């Protein structure tokens, strides 16, 4: 199944088979019990007449159903539909997960999407069965459950970390959604064995298990991060990746690593508790953890030319971006030079202009200094003094940073893909490769091909495909809507690292 299922019979077959591939893509509400479950729930399959399918848990909440205590549907990986789709509903879901409703309210979310609050509520209710407030509330409930089960954080800290405005609001929502008190939910921690906590305050590092649909090419992800890690800001090994990140409430730090049994875990610390949930969402996007790898592998593997690549690397992922503005600068600096040269240039830029701030502790003890990637304002003001290379490229990078700093160019995870691409192409020094690469990384667009990328074309030649841009573009149309994952396989297939990553010039 290459796309999310929408037909009743397809969904019913999925729940009858207890198919874990569909966890997070929809929920099953059972009228006779008043609960909703994930598709793989081990309970007896209900009769079709008693079943209603909802696209989101929020829609099930709004219809009066409560979460199953047995399968905990809120613990499923996120839906891949929000990357596969680029419509208003998908953009809204990405922004809600990033905490926009908590920070800016529904009017702020609606303004970002170009609608009135009333029209956005109508649109989301018609499309997803719940309005933005209900969707944000469901996301807060999910985050609270995750922290209650996965950490030893005090309930008060859980409430504010999840985005609730009060402890009472958190308690009431937990009881309504899960039919359990926070204490009863926490009691499940002992049976899962997933909880550790490095401290009881905002400065303590939490440690969480990250839900993932398998298979997962973790080695490839960590290798990608390691090749591009900016010294001082990021640190990568064969089994881990850590970095400092600027959040709204201050400095944050996270580390994603493989544990002893091969599961993916997140250790993170934030300065302000409300930054925790958006940080977890950022990490999930960065590591493409809500992808549907079985669907991707089945679609790409059906082509004889790609079958050996898929067999060699099942569960390949397309890394996202920790920060959209930073991603654009990194992409522009990486034009027409090797990955290693780009890393050297970015490290020099960060050494010269990066901000040193007090970071939250990564465990017991006091926080230390954290080096942050330079702000757009710093690059706009001093980038020309630090950057090396053609003058036109330097002007383009500094110009883009200035536009991001003053707001004349917006770049967010909730952008419309076509509008974002057009806005980037209108900037001096930004061509199709950069605009499409940013769309792939920032929006998580699964259907982007970069035919001007030298490494990608080298991989295509090694795989026995045509390597000329036009012919490769024509051939790749048959792999839609998974051309970003095709790109990832072709990058991996490149026999050696070319001296240049792209042919793009300012």
N, C-alpha and C positions, 0 to 999 in steps of 0.2 A: 504494500500500500504506500504509494509515494506522496499522497496528500492526506490531510486529516479527514477522517470519515464524517459524513453528515447524514447519511441514510440510516433510518431506524434499524433496518435489518442488518446492515453492516455493524452498527454499534452493538446490537444484541448478540451477534455472533462473537464480537470481541469480548463481551462480558461473560458469555457462556464458556469461552476458552480461557477466561481469566488472563487475557493477553496483556502483559506488562508494557508492551510497546505503546499502548494508548493511555497509560496513566498520565494525567495532567492535560490530556487533550479534550476530555469531557468528563462529566460526572453522571452517575446513575442514581436517580431518586426513586424510592420505592414507596408507593402510596400506602401500602398495608402496614409499613413500619414507621413511616415518617422520617426516614434517614436517607442520606445520600452517600454513595461509595465511589471509590476509584474503580476503573474497569477490572482490575486484577483482584478485587476483594475475594478472599477465600470462602466467604459465606455462600450458602446455596443460591443458585441463580434464581431470581424471582420470575414469576410468570410475566409474559409480555404485557398483559393487560394492566399490570400493576406498575409498569415502568414508565418513567419520563426521563428523557435525557436533557441535560442542561449544558451549555457551552462553558460555564464558569461555576465555581462554588458559590459566588455571590448571587447568581440567579437562583440557585437552589435555596440559599438562605432567604431570599426575598419571597420565595414561594412557600416558606414555612418549614423547610426540612432542616435536619440537624446532621452534623458529620458523624459518620460511622466510627465507633470507638475501636473497632477491630482493625480496619485497614487504614485509618487516619488519612483520608484523601488529601488533606492540606499538606501532607508530607511528600506528595508526589513531585517529581521535577516539573518545572514550568512548561506551559504549552509551546511547542515549536511554531504554532500558528502566528505568534506575534512577530516573528522574524520572516516567516514565509509570506505573510500578508503585509501590505504597505498601506492599507486603508486607514481611515480615521480611528476605527476601533482598535486596531493594532497599535497605532501610534499612541493612543490614549493609554493602553495597557502598559506600554513601556514607560511612559511618564508617571503613571500611578505607582508602578513598582519602584521608581526612582524617588518617590516621596513628594511629588509636586503638589498633590492635594493637601498634604499636611502642612506644607510651607506656604502655599499660595492660595489654597482653597479651590473650589470648583471654578470660580471666575478666572483664576490664574491658569488653570488647565485649559479652560475653554479659549482663553485669549491666545495661548500657545498654538492651539489647533485651528484658530481662525473662525470660531463659532461663538454664538451667545451661550450662556450657561443653560438656558432653557432648551435650546435646540440640541446642544451636546447631550443633555440628559435624555431627550427623546430619542436621539440617534443611538446612543449606547443601550438604552432599554430595549429598543426594537431589535438591535443586533445581538446583544449579549444577555438580555434578560434582566439587567440591573443597571442603574445609573451610576455616575462617577462616585458619589458618596458611598453607595453600597459596595462598589468594587474596591474602593480604598479601605473600607471597613473590613472586607474579607481579607485583603492583603495584610492589614494589621493583625488580624486574628491568626493568619498563617505564621507571621513573624513571631508573634507571642508564643504560639505553640512550639515553634522551632527552638526558641530560647528557653522555654520552660523544660522541654524534654532534653535539650542538648547542652544546657549549662546549669550551673548552680547560682546564677545571678538572682539577687533578691527580686521578689515580684514587683516591687516599685520600680526597679531599674528595667525590668522586662517591659513594663507598661510604657515607659517613656522611650525606650529603645525601639519599640514596635510602632511608635507614632501616636499612641493614645494621649489625650490631653489630661487624663486623670487616672488614678489607680482604680477608682470605682468604675469608670467607663470600661477599662480593660477587663475587670472582673465580670461585669455584666455581659460583655461581648463573649468572653470565654464560655460562660454558662449557657448563653443562648446558642452559640454555634456548636459547641462540643458536648453540651449537656453534662459538663463536669466543671468543678471549680479549678482554679489554677493549681491548687495543691494536689488534686486528684490527677490532673494531667502530669504534674511533675513526678508523681509516684511511678509513672511509666519509665522514668529515666533509669531506674535500677535494672529493669528488664532489658533495656536496649543496650546498656553499657556504652553509650555514646557520649556521656557528659564529662567534660572537664572544664575547669574554670581557673584562670590564673589570678583571680582576685575578685573582690566583691564590689569594686568601684569602677567608674568610667575609665580609670587608668589601667585596670587589669585586662589582660588579654583573654578573650573568650576562645574556645576551641569547639568547632562544630563539624559534624559530618555533612558533606555536600551531596544531596541526592543527584544522581546522574543516570541517564539511560545508557546502557551499555550497547555495544562495546565502546571503549574510550581509548583513543590513541594518546595516552598521557605522556609517553616518552616523546612523541612528536611535538606536543604542546610545550613541554619544558625545554626541548631543544630549540624551538622557535624563540621562546623568551630569552634563553641564554645567549643566543647569537645576537640579540638586539638589546640586551640589558645595558642601561646607562649607569655607569659606575657612580655610586653615591646615592642614587635614587632607587635603583633596582638591584637585586641580587638573585642569581639563578644557579641551580645545580641540575643534575640529571633527574632529580626527583622532587624539586621544589622551586618555587618562585616567590620572592618577597619584594615589596616596594613601599615607599612612602607615597602618600596621596593627599592632596589638598581637598578637604571637604568644606561644606558651608560652616560648620561649627569649629573648624580648626584642623590641625594636622591629624592624619590617620595613618595606620600601618596595617598591612596584612601579609600573611604568608599562606600559600596554597601548597600542599605537600601530599605525597602518597604515604599512607601509614603502613604498618607492618603486614597488613593483609591485603594491600593494594587498593584500599579505598581512598577517595579524595577528601581531604580535611582542610578546613579553613581556621587559621588562628588570626585574630584581628583585635585591634585596639583603636579607640577613637577618643577624641577630646570631648565631644558632646554626644550624649546618648542618642539623640534623634538621628545622628549620622550613621548609626549601625545598620539599620535596615537598607538604606540606599547603598551602603558599602557592600553588603552581601549581594544586592542586585547587580552592582558594578562587576563584582568578581564573577558572577554567573555569566554575564555578557562577555567579559574578557576571555573566559575559557570556553565559551559556546556550550554551556552545560545543558541548555534546554533544547538542543538539536535532537532530531530523530535519526540517529545513525543507521538504523536498520532500513528505514525508507531510503535514505541517501545511498547506502551501499547497494541496495537492491536495484535502484534506478541506474546508477552508474555501472554496476557490475553486469548489467544486462547487455552492455556493448562489449563485444569481444576484444576491442582494442584496450578497454579499461579494466577488464576482469582481472588481469594479473596485478594491476596497481591496487585494486580494492582488496584482493586476497592478501596482498603484502601488508596493507595498512588498513585493517578494518576500523571503523569508528573514527575516521579522520575528522578533525575539527578545524574551523576557520576562526583564528583568534580575533577577539573584538578590541575595543579601546578602553583604557582606564579613564581617559579624559578626551573629549572630542577636540578641543582646541589644541592640546598637546599633539594629538594624532595628526592634525593637519601640518603642523610645523615639522614633525618627524618625517611625514611623507614628502614634504617639499625639500627638506635637506637630503633625503635619500634619492632624489631624482638623479639619474645618470651616473651614480656612483655605486660602489659595492656596499653590501650590508656592513662589512667591517669598517669601511671608510665612513659610512653614515654614523655608525656607533661612535667612532672616534670624534667626529664633528659634534655630535650631540653631547658627548661627555665634556668636551671643551666648553661648549655653550653653557652647560649646566654648572660647571666649575666656576665660570666667570660671573654668571648672572643668577644662578639658583639661589633661592632664599633658604637660610638656615633658621629653623623654628624649633620650638620645644615640642617634642613628640610625646604621645602617650606611651607609657611603659609597655614593653612587649612581654612582660611577665612580672614576677616579684621584683621590687626595687624601684628606683627613681627613673623618670623619663630622661632621655638624652637629646642631643641635637639631631635633627632630621634635615637632610638636604632635599629640597623640593625642586621639581622641574621649573624653569623660569616662568614667571607670569607673562602674559601677552604684553602687558604694559612695559615690562623690563626689556623684552625683546624688541619692541617697537622703539624704545628710547636708546638702547645701547647695542642692539644686535649687529648693526653695521660695523661696530668697533671690534667685534669678536669673530663673526663669521668669516670664513675664507672661501674663495672660489670666484666664479664669474660675477662681475658687478651686477649684471641683470638679475641673476638668481638671488643675490643678497637683497637687492631692492624688492624683489617679489616676496621674499620671506618676511622682511621687515614690514612691507605693506600689508600682508595678510595678518600679521600680528597686530598691527595698528588697527585694522578694520575689526578684528575680533575684540580688541580692547575697548574701542569706542562704540561698539554695538552696531556699526554699519553692516557688518557681516555676522549673521547668527549661524551657529553650528551646534545642534543638539541631537540627542538620541531620538527625539520625537519629530524630527523633520520629515516632511514629505520627500521621498527619494528624488523625484524628478526636479522638484524645486531646489533642493539642496545642490544637486549636480549643476543646475543652471546658474545658481548663485556663485558656485566655485569657479565655473568656467568663465564667468564674467570678470574674475579677478586677474590682473596681470601676472603672468608666469605660472598659471595653473592650467594644465591641459587635461585631456581625457584620462590619462593614466592616473594622475593624482586625484581627480574628482571621483573616479570610479573606485580607486583603492580606499579612499576615505569613506565612501558609501558602503563598501564591503565591511570595513572595520568598525565604523561608528554606528551604522544602522543595523549591522548584522544581516545585510541583504544577502540571501543565499544564492542569488542568480546573477553574479557579476563575473565577467571574463575580462582579463587584462591582456589582450593580444599584443600590446606593445612592450610587454615585459620580457626582457631577454632571458631570464632564468626560466620563465614559464615556457617560452618557445623551445628552449634547450630540452626541457622535460618532455615536451610534446614530441620532439624529434626522437628522443630516447625511447619513447613509448610507441613509436612507429606511426605517429600521426603527422599530418602536414604541419610545418612550422612557419609558414608564411602567415602574417596577421589576417589577411582577408579570408584565406581558405580555412584557417583554424577557427575564425569567427563563424563561418558558415557551418563547419562540421559540428561545432559545439552547440549549435541551436537544438540539436536532438537531445541534449542533456538537461535542458531547462526543466524545472526551475532550480537546478542544483549546480549552476556553472561556477559558483564560488568554491564549492567542494571539488569540482573538476580542477580548478586553478590550484587548490591545495595539493591535490595528487600530482599535478604536473610539476609544481615546485619541488615536491619530494623526489620526483623521478629525474630531475636534472642531474647529470652525471658528475659535474663539477660546478663550483660556484663561478659564474661568469664574472668578469671584471666590472660589469655594470649591471644594475638591476633593471633599469628601464632605458628607453631611448628618448624619454621626454626631456625637452629643454625649455627654459623659461621663454 
